[in-house]
Amino acid sequence: MSAAPSLRVERRLLREGRTALACSDEVGRGALSGPVTIGMVVVTEQTRTAPQGVRDSKLLTPQAREALVPRIRRWAPIHAVGHASPAEIDEYGIIAAMRLAGHRALAQLAVRPDAVLLDGNHDYLTVPGQSALFGPPDLRDDVPPVTTMIKADLRCAAVAAASILAKTTRDAMMVALAAEHPQYGWDVNKGYSAPEHIAALAEHGPSVHHRRSWSLPGCGPQPEAPVTMTDTTTREVVAG
């Protein structure tokens, strides 16, 4: 198992004059159905060491993730999860939809963070200048400065915690949707391209919860997801 993530990077960013840092991760980007989901956890200089067991959500069993949720919420009481629907993914493209989900998470936070630490190497949160023409109409205009970091979910405890909140929330949504559409097996595959999901798509076709602009396996040719000029912004990458 990889070493436990810490708050070292988060504390370093906070020492640079920031008082509240929102740490963020996404879930569902590569799924065939369901929303794309962004989790955010806010930490300050007073935030203690993360609860034992916090890891990137992909490294944990479902039972371990669920057990950590109440502990994370007590540890970091300022947190949020935002979603963008399959219809919004189809209309705006996946990156702009991630931006929209992230802005919805930001809007739920009880404080405005001074900065955001984002997993990955691409700042999808900051609004590019062309968004008024190509992106969702209800984006925020007060996004804090964003720092990106590759594999932040493995190294940064607050980002890992955000991934757990996002993953458990989205999984619960997919389990609930599975009760309405049991043929796709979403209670098990959570909307990803598992064999039984692909077979169900070939037999039944896509549902209203599928990303219909994507090339869905087993459904024949589909229009490609929209590509817009809003999906090109990248900012700082932290190393070390």
N, C-alpha and C positions, 0 to 999 in steps of 0.2 A: 504494500500500500504506500502511496506517496506520502511525503511529510505533510503534517497538518498545516493548513494555511494560518497566517498570523495577521496582525494589524500593523505590521511594520511599514508597509507602503502607505496605508491610510494615515498613520500617525505622521509620517514624513510630509505628506501633503498638507495635513492640518497645521504642522509647524510653520508652513509657508504663509501664515497669516489668515488661514481660513478657520472658521468656527464650526461649520456644519458641512460635512461631506456626504453626498448621496452616492452610494455604491450600487451598481446596476448590472443585471445580466438578463439575457433573453432566453425564452424557451419556445419551441414550436416553429422555428424558422423553416425547417426542412420538412415539416409534416405535409400530408396531402389534404388534410381536413382539419377543421377547428381553427381557433384564433392563433395569432402570434402574441406572446405574452412577455411583458417586461416587469421584473421585480426590482424594487429599490429599497435599500436599507440606509438610514442616515446615522452616521457616527460623529462624535465630537471628541475633544481631548479627554473628556471624562469617561468615555466608553471603556468598559472593562474588557478583559480578554473574552473572546467569543466562547459560547458553550462548547464543552467537549463533544467531539464527534462531528462538528460542522465541517463539511467538505463540499466540493463541487457536487451538485445534485446527481450528476450522472454516475458518480462513484458510490452512491448509497442505494440500499434497497428501499422499496416503497415504505416498508415498515419503519426503517430508520429515519427516512425523511419526515414522515408523519409525526414521529415521536419528537423530532427536533423543532417542529413548528411553534408550539407554545413557548418553548425555551427561547427561541429566537425573538419572538414577539415581546417577551418580558425583557430580554437583554437589550434590544433596540426598539423601543416603543414607537419611534417614528419610522414607519415603513409603509409601502404601498405596492399594489400590483395593478398594472394597466393592460388592456387588451385591444387588439384590432381584429375585426371580424374577417371571415373568408371573403365576404363581399367587398370589404375595404381593401383587402389584399389584391383582389381581382381588379378593382378600379384604379388603385394607385401604384401597385407594385409592392413587393415584399419590403424593400428598404424604407419606403415612405410609410408603409403600414407599421413597421417597427418604430419609426419616429412618432407616429400618432399614438401608439401604445405607450411609449415612453413619456410623451407629454401628458397623457392621461394619468400615468403614475405620479408624475411631478405635481399635477394639480391636486392630488389627494394628500400630499405631505403637509403636516401641520406647521412646518417651518419651511422657508425658502433656503435651500442649501447654497453655500458660496461656490461650490464646484461639484462636478460629477466625475466619478471614476467609472469608466465603461469597459467592460470586457471586450477584447478583440482589438483590431487595428483600424477600425473604421468608425468615425463619429457620425452615427446616423441620427443623433439627437438634435444637433444644431440645425437650424433652419437655413437652407441655402437661399440665395437671393431670388431664385426662380420659383420658389415654392408657391407663391401666390398664383402662378400660372399653371403649375403642374402638380401641386400637392393638395392634401386635404385642407379644407378652408378654416378649420378650427384649431390650428396649431398655436402654441403659446409664443409670445414675443419676448419672454424674459428667461430664456434658458441660460443657466449658469455656464461658465467656462467648462469645457469637457476635456478630460485627460483620458486617453485610451491606453490600454495595456493588454498585450497578448497573453493569454492564459491567466488573466487576473482571477478567474474562478478557481484556479488551482493554488494561487499564492496568497490571495487576499481574503481574509476571513469574512469581511462584510460583503464582498461580492459573492462568495460562496453561499452566504446566508440568503442573499437576494435570490440566488438561483434556486434555493430550496423553496422559498415562498412562491416563486413563479411556477416552479414545476408542480408543487402540490396543488396549487390553485387551478392550473390548467388541467392537470390530470383529473381532478374532481369534476370539472366541466365536461370532459370527454366521457367520463363514466356516466354522468347524467344523460348526455346525448345518446349514449349507447342503449339506454332503455327505450328510446324512441326509434332507433335504427340499429337493432341488434345484429343485422346481417353483416355489418362491417367489422365487428369485433373491437370497437373502440375502447371497451372496458379493459382490454388487454394491450392493444397496440397503440392506444392514445392518438390515433390518426396518422401514424407513420406508415411507411410502405412495407409492412409485414406481409408474408405470403397470403394469409387469409384475407387481408384487406384488399390486396390486388385482385385476388380471385373474386371477391364480392363486387368490386368495381366492374370487372368484366361481365359478371352475371346480371347485376342490377343497375349499373350505371351510377353516375355521381348523384349525391344528395345535395340539398341546399346548403349543407355545411362543408362541402368540398370546395377546393380552390379551382374553380372551373376554367380559369384562364391558364392553368398549368397543363403540361402534357401528362395527363393522368394515365398510369399504366392500365392497359386493358380497355381503354375507352376510345381508342382510335385517335386520329389527329385532333388536337385541341389548339386554340390560339395560345401563343406564348404570353407569359406574364408581361404587363406593360413595363417598358423601360423608360425612365424619365431623366431629365437633366437634374433632378433634385437629389440623385443618388450618388453624388460624386464627392461629397465633403469628407475629408480626412484631416485629423488634427494630431496632436502630440502623442507619441508613443513612449511609455516609460520603460526604461531598461534598468536592470540591476536592482 
